[in-house]
């Protein structure tokens, strides 16, 4: 997140780009997009993601999808988590909070119904459900 913040500041200062950005993420890039957006709601114009990971418990951990042992080992070390602790981990679940929807940040996701790596039921659809009762209408 610190690198993302520094990059944002750099392009605003040196290239005079708009201070509100369009976030785009594919697969595990969804984790960065949403975690950065939650921390920088006033800097996000909209979000586009293609099959985004929205919860590390789905990927790289093994939810109903394939997961990745190597990526999970790296991720769990980074967050200081054991497999048991990951079930209660709230870090990436913060993107499910209504902050993005309450800020009326438009979101578009493209997903495959039969994705076995990043199952929409554990990612995009959970995000949609979390936002249904907020200030934004999701379809």
TAMO-V423430 format. One record per pair of residues at least 24 apart in sequence whose C-alpha atoms are under 10 Angstrom apart, sorted by sequence separation. I is the first residue (numbers start at 1). J is the second residue. D is the distance in whole Angstrom. If there is no record, write none. Layout:
BEGIN
I;J;D, I;J;D
END
This chain:
BEGIN
19;43;6, 20;44;5, 21;45;5, 22;46;5, 23;47;5, 24;48;5, 25;49;5, 26;50;5, 27;51;5, 28;52;6, 29;53;7, 30;54;6, 31;55;7, 18;43;9, 19;44;8, 20;45;5, 21;46;7, 22;47;6, 23;48;6, 24;49;5, 25;50;6, 26;51;6, 27;52;4, 28;53;5, 29;54;9, 30;55;9, 31;56;8, 61;86;9, 19;45;9, 20;46;9, 21;47;9, 22;48;8, 23;49;8, 24;50;8, 25;51;8, 26;52;6, 27;53;5, 28;54;8, 57;83;9, 18;45;10, 25;52;7, 26;53;8, 27;54;9, 28;55;9, 96;123;9, 101;128;10, 4;32;9, 24;52;10, 25;53;9, 28;56;9, 96;124;10, 4;33;10, 57;86;7, 98;127;9, 101;130;9, 102;131;9, 107;136;10, 56;86;8, 57;87;7, 96;126;7, 97;127;9, 101;131;6, 104;134;9, 105;135;10, 106;136;8, 108;138;10, 1;32;7, 5;36;8, 28;59;8, 56;87;10, 57;88;10, 96;127;5, 100;131;8, 101;132;9, 102;133;10, 103;134;10, 104;135;7, 105;136;8, 106;137;10, 107;138;9, 1;33;10, 4;36;7, 27;59;9, 28;60;9, 57;89;8, 95;127;8, 96;128;8, 98;130;7, 99;131;9, 101;133;9, 102;134;6, 103;135;8, 104;136;6, 106;138;9, 56;89;9, 93;126;10, 96;129;9, 97;130;7, 98;131;6, 101;134;6, 102;135;5, 103;136;8, 104;137;9, 1;35;8, 2;36;9, 5;39;10, 55;89;10, 56;90;10, 93;127;9, 96;130;6, 97;131;7, 98;132;9, 100;134;9, 101;135;6, 102;136;7, 1;36;6, 5;40;9, 8;43;9, 55;90;9, 56;91;9, 57;92;9, 95;130;9, 96;131;7, 98;133;8, 99;134;9, 100;135;9, 101;136;5, 1;37;10, 55;91;9, 56;92;7, 57;93;9, 95;131;10, 98;134;6, 99;135;9, 100;136;9, 101;137;8, 55;92;5, 56;93;9, 97;134;9, 98;135;8, 101;138;9, 1;39;9, 54;92;7, 55;93;6, 98;136;9, 1;40;10, 53;92;10, 54;93;8, 55;94;9, 54;94;10, 55;95;8, 54;95;7, 55;96;9, 54;96;8, 66;115;10, 67;116;9, 68;117;9, 65;115;8, 66;116;6, 67;117;6, 65;116;5, 66;117;5, 67;118;8, 64;116;8, 65;117;5, 66;118;8, 47;100;10, 64;117;9, 65;118;6, 66;119;9, 46;100;10, 63;117;9, 64;118;9, 65;119;6, 39;94;10, 62;117;9, 63;118;9, 64;119;7, 65;120;10, 35;91;9, 38;94;8, 39;95;10, 44;100;9, 62;118;10, 63;119;8, 35;92;7, 38;95;6, 52;109;8, 60;117;9, 64;121;9, 65;122;9, 34;92;8, 35;93;9, 37;95;8, 38;96;9, 41;99;8, 42;100;10, 45;103;10, 46;104;9, 47;105;7, 48;106;9, 49;107;8, 50;108;8, 51;109;7, 52;110;8, 59;117;7, 60;118;9, 64;122;8, 34;93;10, 35;94;8, 36;95;9, 38;97;9, 41;100;7, 44;103;9, 45;104;9, 46;105;5, 47;106;6, 48;107;6, 49;108;6, 50;109;6, 51;110;6, 52;111;8, 58;117;9, 59;118;6, 63;122;8, 32;92;10, 34;94;9, 35;95;6, 38;98;9, 39;99;9, 40;100;10, 41;101;10, 44;104;10, 45;105;6, 46;106;5, 47;107;5, 48;108;5, 49;109;5, 50;110;5, 51;111;5, 58;118;7, 59;119;9, 31;92;7, 34;95;6, 38;99;7, 39;100;10, 41;102;10, 42;103;8, 44;105;7, 45;106;7, 46;107;6, 47;108;6, 48;109;6, 49;110;6, 50;111;6, 51;112;7, 58;119;8, 33;95;10, 34;96;9, 37;99;9, 38;100;6, 41;103;7, 44;106;9, 45;107;10, 46;108;8, 47;109;8, 48;110;8, 49;111;9, 50;112;9, 51;113;10, 58;120;10, 37;100;7, 41;104;9, 42;105;9, 55;118;10, 58;121;9, 59;122;9, 31;95;9, 41;105;8, 51;115;8, 53;117;9, 54;118;9, 58;122;6, 59;123;9, 38;103;10, 53;118;6, 57;122;9, 58;123;7, 34;100;9, 51;117;9, 52;118;7, 53;119;9, 54;120;9, 56;122;10, 57;123;10, 51;118;7, 52;119;9, 53;120;9, 55;122;7, 56;123;9, 37;105;9, 51;119;8, 52;120;8, 54;122;8, 55;123;6, 51;120;7, 53;122;9, 54;123;5, 55;124;10, 53;123;6, 54;124;7, 52;123;7, 53;124;8, 54;125;10, 55;126;9, 51;123;8, 52;124;7, 54;126;9, 55;127;10, 51;124;8, 54;127;8, 50;124;10, 49;124;9, 26;109;10, 22;106;10, 23;107;9, 24;108;10, 25;109;10, 26;110;9, 27;111;10, 24;109;10, 27;117;9, 28;118;9, 27;118;7, 30;123;10, 30;124;10
END
